[in-house]
Amino acid sequence: MLKKIPKLLSPELVRTLMEMGHGDELVLADANYPGHGLHSRVLRADGIGIPMLLDAILELLPLDHYVPAQAAFMAVVEGDPTVPVIWETYREILAKHDAAAQVEYEERFEFYNRSKRSYAIVITGEEALYGNIILTKGVIPPDAGV
């Protein structure tokens, strides 16, 4: 055990976050996501919802402000009447950790392609439809006092 590391984060996930560099992306995927078919680096967080995991990860992970949006949601497929209410929860968590965080929306298959290029995919127990999110890692400024 270590101090100040949220207990939800497995040693494998903490290692992955530490290995990631500036601009690398991390996918937090819902329970229906085809992560194993898209990537060779897949971590499991079964039974954990994305909101709790997102909050824990953002305790450690700086977001990238050299890109227009620090997070991406999978856009609702055209014609699907689903309204992803979980997005508001994600926005609140992002704002809690980074008031300047911006979100963009990726079409489903572009989201999958972006996942293939990501550093890793974390498959969670999240059951909300369109509950997937991509985070882009930033840097900690030298004067941040961390």
C-alpha contacts under 8 A as a table, 3 or more apart, distances in Angstrom:
res1	aa1	res2	aa2	distance
2	L	5	I	6.26
5	I	9	L	7.36
5	I	60	L	7.92
6	P	9	L	5.84
6	P	56	A	5.67
6	P	59	E	7.83
7	K	10	S	7.38
8	L	53	L	6.70
8	L	56	A	6.86
9	L	13	L	6.00
9	L	14	V	6.31
9	L	53	L	7.49
9	L	56	A	7.04
9	L	57	I	7.36
10	S	13	L	5.15
10	S	14	V	6.27
11	P	14	V	5.13
11	P	15	R	6.08
12	E	15	R	5.12
12	E	16	T	6.18
12	E	43	L	7.62
13	L	16	T	4.94
13	L	17	L	6.18
13	L	43	L	7.15
14	V	17	L	5.10
14	V	18	M	6.21
15	R	18	M	5.07
15	R	19	E	6.13
16	T	19	E	5.05
16	T	20	M	6.23
16	T	120	A	7.75
17	L	20	M	5.34
17	L	61	L	7.06
18	M	21	G	7.87
20	M	24	D	5.87
20	M	25	E	7.95
20	M	119	Y	6.90
20	M	137	K	7.36
21	G	24	D	5.51
21	G	137	K	6.83
21	G	138	G	7.66
22	H	64	D	7.12
22	H	136	T	7.86
22	H	137	K	5.37
22	H	138	G	4.84
22	H	139	V	5.94
23	G	64	D	6.53
23	G	136	T	5.67
23	G	137	K	5.30
23	G	138	G	6.07
24	D	118	S	6.50
24	D	119	Y	5.83
24	D	136	T	5.79
24	D	137	K	5.57
25	E	118	S	4.81
25	E	119	Y	5.51
25	E	120	A	7.30
25	E	134	I	6.44
25	E	135	L	5.47
25	E	136	T	4.45
25	E	137	K	6.12
26	L	118	S	5.90
26	L	119	Y	5.85
26	L	120	A	5.40
26	L	121	I	6.03
26	L	122	V	7.59
26	L	134	I	5.56
26	L	135	L	5.24
26	L	136	T	6.56
26	L	137	K	7.75
27	V	115	S	6.49
27	V	118	S	6.98
27	V	120	A	6.40
27	V	121	I	4.62
27	V	122	V	5.99
27	V	132	N	7.25
27	V	133	I	5.86
27	V	134	I	4.40
27	V	135	L	6.48
28	L	50	I	6.86
28	L	54	L	7.89
28	L	121	I	6.15
28	L	122	V	4.98
28	L	123	I	6.29
28	L	124	T	7.07
28	L	132	N	5.75
28	L	133	I	5.31
28	L	134	I	6.20
28	L	135	L	7.98
29	A	32	N	7.87
29	A	33	Y	5.84
29	A	35	G	7.55
29	A	50	I	7.74
29	A	121	I	6.84
29	A	122	V	5.86
29	A	123	I	4.80
29	A	124	T	5.94
29	A	126	E	7.58
29	A	131	G	6.90
29	A	132	N	4.61
29	A	133	I	6.60
30	D	33	Y	5.55
30	D	50	I	7.38
30	D	123	I	6.04
30	D	124	T	5.39
30	D	125	G	6.20
30	D	126	E	4.61
30	D	127	E	6.12
30	D	128	A	7.21
30	D	129	L	7.83
30	D	130	Y	7.73
30	D	131	G	5.58
30	D	132	N	5.60
31	A	46	D	7.76
31	A	123	I	6.23
31	A	124	T	5.50
31	A	125	G	4.91
31	A	126	E	5.36
31	A	127	E	5.93
32	N	127	E	7.55
33	Y	123	I	7.14
34	P	37	G	5.62
34	P	38	L	6.60
35	G	38	L	5.12
35	G	39	H	6.12
35	G	42	V	6.70
35	G	121	I	6.38
35	G	122	V	7.91
35	G	123	I	6.87
36	H	39	H	5.60
36	H	40	S	6.63
36	H	42	V	6.37
37	G	40	S	7.98
38	L	112	Y	7.25
38	L	115	S	6.96
38	L	116	K	5.41
39	H	42	V	6.54
39	H	115	S	7.46
39	H	116	K	5.56
39	H	120	A	7.30
39	H	121	I	7.21
41	R	119	Y	7.46
41	R	120	A	5.15
41	R	121	I	6.52
42	V	120	A	5.87
42	V	121	I	4.87
42	V	122	V	5.77
42	V	123	I	7.11
43	L	120	A	7.44
43	L	121	I	6.24
43	L	122	V	4.68
43	L	123	I	6.27
44	R	122	V	5.66
44	R	123	I	5.05
44	R	124	T	6.25
45	A	48	I	5.78
45	A	122	V	6.64
45	A	123	I	5.85
45	A	124	T	4.54
45	A	125	G	6.67
46	D	123	I	6.88
46	D	124	T	4.79
46	D	125	G	4.58
47	G	124	T	6.52
47	G	125	G	4.35
47	G	126	E	7.47
48	I	52	M	7.14
48	I	53	L	6.85
48	I	124	T	5.68
48	I	125	G	5.01
48	I	126	E	6.61
49	G	52	M	5.82
49	G	53	L	6.45
49	G	124	T	6.25
49	G	125	G	5.43
49	G	126	E	4.43
49	G	127	E	7.69
50	I	53	L	4.94
50	I	54	L	5.64
50	I	124	T	6.60
50	I	125	G	7.60
50	I	126	E	5.72
50	I	131	G	7.55
51	P	54	L	5.12
51	P	55	D	6.17
51	P	89	T	7.02
51	P	90	Y	6.45
51	P	93	I	7.47
52	M	55	D	5.27
52	M	56	A	6.34
53	L	56	A	5.08
53	L	57	I	6.05
54	L	57	I	5.14
54	L	58	L	6.09
54	L	90	Y	7.80
54	L	93	I	7.35
55	D	58	L	5.33
55	D	59	E	6.62
55	D	93	I	6.06
55	D	94	L	7.87
56	A	59	E	5.35
56	A	60	L	7.45
57	I	60	L	5.59
57	I	61	L	5.94
58	L	61	L	4.86
58	L	62	P	6.91
58	L	94	L	7.72
58	L	97	H	6.36
59	E	97	H	7.26
61	L	137	K	6.53
61	L	138	G	7.66
62	P	137	K	5.80
62	P	138	G	5.06
62	P	139	V	5.94
62	P	140	I	6.34
63	L	70	Q	5.93
63	L	98	D	7.68
63	L	101	A	7.62
63	L	135	L	7.26
63	L	136	T	5.85
63	L	137	K	4.76
63	L	138	G	4.35
63	L	139	V	7.12
64	D	67	V	6.28
64	D	70	Q	5.70
64	D	136	T	5.65
64	D	137	K	5.16
64	D	138	G	3.47
64	D	139	V	6.63
65	H	68	P	7.08
65	H	69	A	7.58
65	H	70	Q	6.72
65	H	101	A	7.94
65	H	138	G	6.64
66	Y	138	G	7.86
67	V	70	Q	6.66
68	P	102	Q	7.14
69	A	72	A	7.15
69	A	101	A	6.91
69	A	102	Q	4.61
69	A	103	V	5.12
69	A	104	E	5.87
70	Q	101	A	5.84
70	Q	102	Q	5.59
70	Q	103	V	6.24
70	Q	135	L	5.99
70	Q	136	T	5.35
70	Q	137	K	7.84
71	A	101	A	7.50
71	A	102	Q	6.46
71	A	103	V	4.85
71	A	104	E	6.43
71	A	133	I	6.67
71	A	134	I	5.37
71	A	135	L	4.63
71	A	136	T	6.32
72	A	103	V	5.37
72	A	104	E	4.72
72	A	105	Y	5.41
72	A	106	E	6.60
72	A	133	I	5.52
72	A	134	I	5.00
72	A	135	L	6.77
73	F	87	W	7.86
73	F	103	V	7.16
73	F	104	E	6.35
73	F	105	Y	4.90
73	F	106	E	6.21
73	F	130	Y	7.57
73	F	131	G	7.67
73	F	132	N	6.04
73	F	133	I	4.82
73	F	134	I	6.67
74	M	105	Y	5.70
74	M	106	E	5.03
74	M	107	E	6.06
74	M	108	R	5.75
74	M	111	F	6.07
74	M	130	Y	6.04
74	M	131	G	7.71
74	M	132	N	6.13
74	M	133	I	6.89
75	A	105	Y	5.14
75	A	106	E	5.29
75	A	107	E	5.12
75	A	108	R	6.29
75	A	130	Y	7.34
76	V	80	D	6.56
76	V	82	T	7.12
76	V	83	V	7.89
76	V	84	P	7.99
76	V	107	E	7.45
76	V	108	R	7.55
76	V	130	Y	6.88
77	V	80	D	5.53
77	V	107	E	7.19
77	V	108	R	6.77
82	T	129	L	7.66
84	P	87	W	5.91
84	P	128	A	7.50
84	P	129	L	6.42
84	P	130	Y	6.13
84	P	131	G	7.43
85	V	88	E	6.03
85	V	89	T	7.51
86	I	89	T	5.16
86	I	90	Y	6.41
86	I	128	A	6.85
86	I	131	G	6.63
87	W	90	Y	4.98
87	W	91	R	6.18
87	W	131	G	7.40
88	E	91	R	5.01
88	E	92	E	6.24
89	T	92	E	5.14
89	T	93	I	6.33
90	Y	93	I	5.14
90	Y	94	L	6.09
91	R	94	L	5.08
91	R	95	A	6.07
91	R	103	V	7.97
92	E	95	A	5.13
92	E	96	K	6.11
93	I	96	K	5.03
93	I	97	H	6.57
94	L	97	H	5.44
94	L	98	D	5.82
94	L	99	A	7.27
94	L	101	A	6.35
95	A	98	D	4.90
95	A	99	A	4.37
95	A	100	A	6.99
95	A	101	A	6.33
96	K	99	A	6.43
98	D	101	A	5.47
106	E	110	E	6.02
106	E	111	F	5.32
107	E	110	E	5.29
107	E	111	F	5.95
108	R	111	F	5.06
108	R	112	Y	6.40
109	F	112	Y	4.91
109	F	113	N	6.21
110	E	113	N	4.90
110	E	114	R	6.03
111	F	114	R	5.04
111	F	115	S	6.11
112	Y	115	S	4.92
112	Y	116	K	6.41
113	N	116	K	5.13
113	N	117	R	6.72
114	R	117	R	5.17
114	R	118	S	6.27
115	S	118	S	4.95
115	S	120	A	7.84
115	S	121	I	7.15
115	S	134	I	7.96
118	S	121	I	7.27
126	E	131	G	6.92
127	E	131	G	7.36
128	A	131	G	5.23
140	I	144	A	6.59
141	P	144	A	5.33
142	P	145	G	7.30
